[in-house]
Amino acid sequence: MAGTTIRTYQLKNGLSLVSEAIPEARAAAFQLMTPAGALTEPAETAGGSSVLENICYRGAGSRDARQISDALDELGIQRGGGADLETTTFAGALLADDLDEALSIYADVVRRPTIPPDQLEGARQLALQRLESIKDNPTQQLFIELSRIYFPGPHGRSPLGSRQGIEAITVQSLREDHRRRYVPDGSILGVAGRFDWDRLIETTERLFGDWEGASPPAPAPDSSGREHYKHIQEQSAQEQIGLAWPEVTAEHPDFYASRVAIQVLSGGMGARLFTEVREKRGLVYSVAAFPRTVRGEGLALAYAGTTPERRQECLDVLIGELRRLPEGITEEELARARTGLLSSQVMQGESCSARAAAITRDQFTLGRIRPLDEVRAGIEQVTTDSVHAHLQRFPPADFTIVTLGPEPVEVKQV
């Protein structure tokens, strides 16, 4: 967005403050990210990151759960965040004039949760319900298993955890986990919208300057030794197919060419997968491809939902389209992919919440902020030749495949 200003500030305790000022905005949005996701949670309490994030709102500082809820509602905060694989985030958007007060509440929520014993069972039951709900969502179940197979180590964990892990959580284990992983070193506060920079620095120093602690080291992603096919037996009228394959990271010079290539595959009704797999052959009710990035490794995912009778043909055609991509793309496909990616950037630029999330994630993943102008220029500079060169270097291959349904498929050379 024209006229925005990006600034960063480092507190002595390791907390990073990153911001994007949007002068014409009336709102402000923030995201406080801690390196406390499922990746580094104790294995014996798998799912503890989600439970801890939830219980932080059930009493913090001098407020109990009701007082926290009332205080946030009085400010009109649109809340967000949650526990993910690598991080736990606490996010909100509100009128810009109330930003300081909101940050003071969240400083208590993140730094000083009381973790009341009488609130543990409620938080535990919510986590168990979320875990149980995946039985009714075969697509989610498929991707949880696909991640677990693609990353045999900690990066394959699901933030939903396990029943055994959630049931093993105690008040003491949550308090110890909070002390160990809710720390300033490695945490990031991202703010976007209208605010005064000098005042934001003063507020951040006042609320977080005396916070102490260093985050535990996170393991590097490792997909070596992974299986290439697994079938999940499920008696249903549908067959779910998921694929994952290596892609470049956000730091790689080919990053934007990679994103354009995936957009050609799955960027709307004119994209190849929709046209070739669904429209021409009628093999699926749903098909898509999309990128995923963890810090230190990139990958791409594809999904198809079909009937058991057409599962083999669907997989063969899907892989065939992925293998055909390195033959090249047309100028028309390039233009359509560019437009789709640029449109998403424009919409993101108009949302303070989206920008707060983006700059925080950039800082976590890249160690710097990518201005929207840089992202747009990167997309606009992609050509059919640069996409072709990228796909020659990094063709879709070395697939990991997971199917979920009544019958397995025959997996040929992947």
C-alpha positions as CSV (number, residue, x, y, z in Angstrom):
1,M,0.0,0.0,0.0
2,A,1.4,3.4,-1.0
3,G,2.6,5.5,1.9
4,T,3.3,2.7,4.3
5,T,6.4,2.8,6.4
6,I,8.2,-0.3,7.8
7,R,10.2,-0.1,11.0
8,T,11.9,-2.5,13.3
9,Y,13.2,-2.3,16.9
10,Q,15.0,-4.9,19.0
11,L,14.6,-5.0,22.8
12,K,17.6,-6.0,24.8
13,N,15.9,-9.2,26.0
14,G,15.5,-10.4,22.4
15,L,11.9,-9.4,21.6
16,S,11.6,-8.0,18.1
17,L,9.1,-5.2,17.4
18,V,8.2,-4.9,13.7
19,S,5.7,-2.5,12.3
20,E,4.0,-1.2,9.2
21,A,2.5,2.3,9.6
22,I,-0.6,2.8,7.3
23,P,-1.4,6.5,7.8
24,E,-4.9,6.4,6.3
25,A,-6.0,3.5,8.5
26,R,-8.3,4.2,11.4
27,A,-7.5,0.8,13.0
28,A,-4.5,-1.0,14.3
29,A,-3.8,-4.7,14.4
30,F,-1.1,-6.6,16.3
31,Q,0.2,-10.1,16.5
32,L,2.4,-11.3,19.4
33,M,4.2,-14.5,18.3
34,T,6.0,-16.7,20.7
35,P,8.2,-19.7,19.5
36,A,6.0,-22.0,21.5
37,G,4.3,-24.3,18.9
38,A,3.8,-28.1,18.8
39,L,7.4,-28.4,17.4
40,T,9.0,-27.7,20.8
41,E,6.3,-28.9,23.2
42,P,7.0,-31.9,25.5
43,A,6.2,-35.1,23.6
44,E,4.5,-36.5,26.6
45,T,1.9,-33.7,26.7
46,A,1.2,-33.5,22.9
47,G,-1.4,-30.8,22.4
48,G,-0.2,-28.8,25.4
49,S,0.6,-25.7,23.3
50,S,-3.1,-25.4,22.3
51,V,-4.3,-25.9,25.9
52,L,-1.8,-23.4,27.2
53,E,-2.8,-20.7,24.7
54,N,-6.5,-21.2,25.7
55,I,-5.9,-21.1,29.4
56,C,-3.9,-17.9,29.2
57,Y,-7.2,-16.1,28.6
58,R,-8.8,-17.8,31.7
59,G,-7.0,-15.6,34.2
60,A,-4.0,-13.3,33.9
61,G,-2.5,-10.5,36.0
62,S,-5.1,-9.2,38.3
63,R,-8.0,-10.3,36.1
64,D,-10.0,-13.5,36.1
65,A,-11.5,-15.0,32.9
66,R,-14.6,-12.9,33.0
67,Q,-12.7,-9.7,33.5
68,I,-10.3,-10.4,30.7
69,S,-13.2,-11.2,28.3
70,D,-15.1,-8.0,29.4
71,A,-12.0,-5.9,29.0
72,L,-11.3,-7.1,25.5
73,D,-15.0,-6.8,24.5
74,E,-15.1,-3.2,25.8
75,L,-12.3,-2.4,23.5
76,G,-14.1,-4.0,20.6
77,I,-11.1,-6.3,19.8
78,Q,-11.4,-8.8,17.0
79,R,-9.4,-11.6,18.4
80,G,-7.2,-14.1,16.6
81,G,-4.2,-16.3,17.0
82,G,-3.7,-19.8,18.3
83,A,-1.1,-22.6,18.6
84,D,0.4,-23.8,15.3
85,L,3.4,-26.1,14.5
86,E,6.2,-23.6,15.0
87,T,4.6,-20.8,17.0
88,T,1.7,-19.6,19.2
89,T,0.2,-16.3,18.4
90,F,-2.0,-13.8,20.2
91,A,-3.6,-11.4,17.8
92,G,-6.2,-8.6,17.7
93,A,-7.5,-5.7,15.7
94,L,-9.2,-2.6,17.0
95,L,-9.5,1.1,16.8
96,A,-6.1,2.7,16.7
97,D,-6.6,4.9,19.7
98,D,-7.0,1.9,22.0
99,L,-3.9,0.1,21.0
100,D,-1.9,0.8,24.1
101,E,-4.6,-0.5,26.4
102,A,-5.0,-3.6,24.3
103,L,-1.3,-4.4,24.5
104,S,-1.3,-3.9,28.2
105,I,-4.0,-6.6,28.6
106,Y,-2.2,-9.0,26.2
107,A,1.1,-8.4,28.1
108,D,-0.7,-9.9,31.1
109,V,-2.2,-12.7,29.1
110,V,1.1,-13.8,27.6
111,R,3.5,-13.0,30.4
112,R,1.4,-13.5,33.6
113,P,-1.3,-16.1,33.1
114,T,-2.5,-17.5,36.5
115,I,-3.4,-20.9,35.0
116,P,-6.2,-21.4,37.5
117,P,-6.6,-25.1,38.5
118,D,-10.4,-24.8,38.1
119,Q,-10.0,-23.8,34.5
120,L,-7.9,-26.7,33.4
121,E,-10.7,-29.2,32.7
122,G,-12.6,-26.8,30.5
123,A,-9.5,-26.1,28.4
124,R,-8.7,-29.8,28.2
125,Q,-12.2,-30.6,27.0
126,L,-12.1,-28.0,24.3
127,A,-8.8,-29.5,23.1
128,L,-10.3,-33.0,23.1
129,Q,-13.3,-31.8,21.2
130,R,-11.1,-30.3,18.5
131,L,-9.1,-33.5,18.3
132,E,-12.3,-35.6,18.1
133,S,-13.7,-33.3,15.3
134,I,-11.1,-34.5,12.8
135,K,-13.1,-37.8,12.5
136,D,-15.8,-35.8,10.8
137,N,-13.3,-34.0,8.5
138,P,-11.5,-36.5,6.4
139,T,-9.6,-33.8,4.5
140,Q,-8.1,-32.5,7.7
141,Q,-7.3,-36.0,8.8
142,L,-5.6,-36.6,5.5
143,F,-3.3,-33.6,5.7
144,I,-2.4,-34.2,9.4
145,E,-1.3,-37.7,8.3
146,L,0.5,-36.3,5.2
147,S,2.5,-33.9,7.4
148,R,3.4,-36.7,9.8
149,I,4.6,-38.9,7.0
150,Y,6.5,-36.2,5.1
151,F,8.3,-35.0,8.2
152,P,9.0,-38.2,10.3
153,G,10.4,-36.0,13.2
154,P,9.0,-33.2,15.2
155,H,7.9,-31.1,12.2
156,G,5.3,-33.8,11.5
157,R,3.5,-33.1,14.7
158,S,-0.1,-31.8,14.7
159,P,-0.9,-28.8,17.0
160,L,-4.1,-30.8,17.9
161,G,-1.9,-33.3,19.8
162,S,-3.1,-36.6,21.0
163,R,-5.7,-37.8,23.4
164,Q,-3.0,-39.4,25.6
165,G,-1.0,-36.2,25.6
166,I,-3.9,-33.9,26.4
167,E,-5.1,-36.1,29.2
168,A,-1.6,-36.1,30.7
169,I,-1.6,-32.3,31.0
170,T,-1.6,-30.9,34.6
171,V,-1.5,-27.4,36.0
172,Q,2.1,-27.9,36.9
173,S,3.1,-29.1,33.4
174,L,1.4,-26.0,31.9
175,R,3.1,-23.7,34.4
176,E,6.5,-25.3,33.7
177,D,5.9,-25.1,29.9
178,H,4.9,-21.5,30.1
179,R,8.1,-20.6,32.1
180,R,10.2,-22.5,29.6
181,R,8.7,-21.4,26.2
182,Y,6.9,-18.1,26.8
183,V,10.0,-16.0,26.7
184,P,11.1,-12.8,24.9
185,D,14.1,-14.1,23.0
186,G,12.7,-15.3,19.7
187,S,9.3,-13.6,20.2
188,I,8.0,-11.0,17.8
189,L,5.4,-8.2,18.2
190,G,4.1,-7.1,14.9
191,V,1.8,-4.0,14.6
192,A,0.2,-2.6,11.4
193,G,-2.2,0.3,10.9
194,R,-2.2,3.7,12.5
195,F,0.1,4.3,15.5
196,D,2.8,6.6,16.7
197,W,6.2,4.9,16.4
198,D,7.9,6.5,19.3
199,R,5.0,5.9,21.6
200,L,4.8,2.2,20.4
201,I,8.5,1.7,21.3
202,E,7.9,3.3,24.8
203,T,4.8,1.1,25.3
204,T,6.6,-2.0,24.2
205,E,9.6,-1.3,26.5
206,R,7.3,-0.6,29.4
207,L,5.2,-3.7,29.0
208,F,7.9,-6.2,27.8
209,G,11.3,-4.7,28.6
210,D,11.7,-6.6,31.9
211,W,10.6,-9.9,30.4
212,E,13.3,-12.6,30.7
213,G,14.2,-15.9,29.1
214,A,15.5,-17.6,26.0
215,S,13.5,-20.0,23.9
216,P,14.6,-23.7,23.6
217,P,16.3,-24.5,20.3
218,A,14.0,-25.7,17.6
219,P,15.1,-28.7,15.5
220,A,15.7,-28.2,11.8
221,P,13.1,-29.7,9.5
222,D,14.1,-33.1,8.2
223,S,12.1,-35.0,5.6
224,S,14.8,-37.6,4.9
225,G,13.8,-41.2,5.4
226,R,10.1,-40.5,4.8
227,E,7.6,-43.0,3.5
228,H,6.4,-42.5,0.0
229,Y,2.9,-44.0,0.3
230,K,0.4,-44.7,3.1
231,H,-3.2,-45.6,3.0
232,I,-5.7,-44.9,5.8
233,Q,-8.5,-47.4,5.7
234,E,-11.9,-45.6,6.0
235,Q,-15.2,-47.0,4.9
236,S,-16.7,-44.1,3.1
237,A,-18.2,-43.1,-0.3
238,Q,-15.2,-40.9,-1.0
239,E,-11.5,-41.3,-1.5
240,Q,-9.2,-38.5,-0.4
241,I,-5.8,-38.2,-2.1
242,G,-3.0,-36.0,-0.8
243,L,0.5,-35.4,-2.2
244,A,3.5,-33.5,-0.9
245,W,6.8,-32.7,-2.7
246,P,9.9,-30.5,-2.0
247,E,9.8,-26.9,-3.1
248,V,12.0,-23.9,-2.6
249,T,12.0,-21.8,0.6
250,A,11.0,-18.1,0.9
251,E,14.6,-17.1,0.9
252,H,15.4,-18.8,-2.5
253,P,15.8,-16.7,-5.6
254,D,13.2,-18.9,-7.4
255,F,10.6,-18.2,-4.7
256,Y,8.3,-16.1,-6.9
257,A,8.7,-18.3,-9.9
258,S,7.7,-21.2,-7.7
259,R,4.6,-19.4,-6.5
260,V,3.6,-18.6,-10.1
261,A,4.0,-22.2,-11.1
262,I,1.7,-23.4,-8.3
263,Q,-0.8,-20.7,-9.2
264,V,-0.8,-22.0,-12.8
265,L,-1.7,-25.4,-11.3
266,S,-4.4,-24.2,-9.0
267,G,-5.2,-20.5,-9.3
268,G,-8.9,-20.6,-10.1
269,M,-11.3,-22.2,-12.6
270,G,-8.9,-21.7,-15.5
271,A,-6.0,-23.4,-13.8
272,R,-4.7,-26.7,-15.0
273,L,-5.8,-29.0,-12.2
274,F,-9.4,-27.7,-12.3
275,T,-9.5,-27.8,-16.1
276,E,-7.8,-31.1,-16.7
277,V,-8.8,-33.2,-13.7
278,R,-12.3,-31.9,-13.0
279,E,-13.8,-30.2,-16.0
280,K,-12.5,-32.4,-18.9
281,R,-12.5,-35.8,-17.1
282,G,-15.0,-35.3,-14.2
283,L,-12.7,-37.2,-11.9
284,V,-13.0,-35.1,-8.8
285,Y,-15.4,-32.9,-6.8
286,S,-12.5,-30.9,-5.5
287,V,-8.8,-30.5,-6.5
288,A,-6.2,-28.0,-5.5
289,A,-2.4,-27.4,-5.0
290,F,-0.8,-24.9,-2.7
291,P,2.5,-24.0,-1.1
292,R,3.5,-24.5,2.5
293,T,6.6,-23.2,4.2
294,V,8.2,-24.1,7.5
295,R,11.3,-22.2,8.6
296,G,14.2,-23.8,6.7
297,E,12.2,-25.9,4.2
298,G,9.6,-25.5,1.6
299,L,7.1,-27.9,0.1
300,A,4.0,-28.0,-2.0
301,L,0.8,-29.9,-1.5
302,A,-1.9,-31.2,-3.7
303,Y,-5.3,-32.6,-2.9
304,A,-8.0,-34.4,-4.8
305,G,-11.4,-35.7,-3.6
306,T,-12.9,-38.4,-5.7
307,T,-14.9,-41.6,-5.6
308,P,-13.4,-45.0,-4.7
309,E,-14.1,-46.3,-8.3
310,R,-12.0,-43.5,-9.9
311,R,-9.3,-43.2,-7.3
312,Q,-6.5,-44.8,-9.5
313,E,-7.3,-42.8,-12.6
314,C,-7.6,-39.6,-10.5
315,L,-4.1,-40.1,-9.0
316,D,-2.6,-41.0,-12.3
317,V,-4.0,-37.9,-14.0
318,L,-3.0,-35.7,-11.1
319,I,0.6,-36.9,-11.1
320,G,0.6,-36.6,-14.8
321,E,-0.3,-32.9,-14.7
322,L,2.3,-32.3,-12.1
323,R,5.0,-34.0,-14.2
324,R,3.8,-32.1,-17.3
325,L,4.3,-28.7,-15.7
326,P,8.1,-28.5,-16.4
327,E,7.3,-28.6,-20.1
328,G,6.5,-24.9,-19.8
329,I,3.6,-22.5,-19.3
330,T,1.9,-20.2,-21.7
331,E,1.9,-16.4,-21.6
332,E,-1.8,-16.6,-21.0
333,E,-1.3,-18.8,-18.0
334,L,1.5,-16.5,-16.7
335,A,-0.8,-13.5,-17.0
336,R,-3.6,-15.2,-15.2
337,A,-1.3,-16.5,-12.4
338,R,0.2,-13.0,-11.9
339,T,-3.2,-11.4,-11.7
340,G,-4.3,-13.9,-9.1
341,L,-1.2,-13.4,-6.9
342,L,-1.2,-9.7,-7.3
343,S,-4.9,-9.5,-6.4
344,S,-4.3,-11.4,-3.1
345,Q,-1.5,-8.9,-2.3
346,V,-3.8,-5.9,-2.9
347,M,-6.4,-7.4,-0.6
348,Q,-3.8,-8.2,2.0
349,G,-2.5,-4.6,1.8
350,E,-5.9,-3.3,2.6
351,S,-6.2,-5.3,5.9
352,C,-4.3,-4.2,9.0
353,S,-4.7,-7.7,10.4
354,A,-3.3,-9.4,7.3
355,R,-0.3,-7.1,7.3
356,A,0.4,-7.6,11.0
357,A,0.4,-11.3,10.4
358,A,2.5,-11.1,7.3
359,I,5.2,-8.9,8.7
360,T,5.4,-11.0,11.9
361,R,5.7,-14.2,9.8
362,D,8.3,-12.6,7.6
363,Q,10.4,-11.6,10.6
364,F,10.1,-15.2,12.0
365,T,10.8,-16.9,8.7
366,L,13.3,-14.6,7.0
367,G,14.6,-12.3,9.7
368,R,13.4,-9.3,7.8
369,I,10.2,-7.7,6.5
370,R,9.3,-7.8,2.8
371,P,7.5,-4.6,1.8
372,L,4.4,-5.1,-0.4
373,D,6.2,-3.3,-3.2
374,E,9.0,-5.9,-3.1
375,V,6.5,-8.7,-3.2
376,R,4.7,-7.2,-6.2
377,A,7.9,-6.5,-8.0
378,G,9.0,-10.1,-7.5
379,I,5.7,-11.4,-8.9
380,E,5.8,-9.0,-11.9
381,Q,9.3,-9.9,-12.8
382,V,8.5,-13.6,-13.3
383,T,8.5,-14.7,-16.9
384,T,7.6,-17.9,-18.7
385,D,11.3,-18.5,-19.1
386,S,12.0,-18.0,-15.4
387,V,9.2,-20.4,-14.5
388,H,10.6,-23.0,-17.0
389,A,14.1,-22.6,-15.6
390,H,12.8,-23.0,-12.0
391,L,10.8,-26.2,-13.0
392,Q,13.9,-27.6,-14.7
393,R,15.8,-27.2,-11.5
394,F,13.0,-28.2,-9.1
395,P,10.4,-30.3,-11.0
396,P,7.5,-31.7,-9.0
397,A,8.9,-35.1,-8.0
398,D,9.8,-37.3,-5.1
399,F,6.2,-37.4,-4.0
400,T,4.8,-38.5,-0.6
401,I,1.3,-39.8,-1.1
402,V,-1.5,-40.4,1.4
403,T,-4.9,-41.8,0.5
404,L,-7.9,-42.1,2.8
405,G,-10.9,-44.2,1.9
406,P,-12.1,-47.8,1.4
407,E,-9.3,-48.9,-1.0
408,P,-5.6,-48.1,-1.5
409,V,-4.2,-47.1,-4.9
410,E,-1.3,-48.5,-6.9
411,V,1.6,-46.1,-6.5
412,K,4.0,-46.2,-9.4
413,Q,7.4,-44.6,-9.4
414,V,7.2,-41.3,-7.5
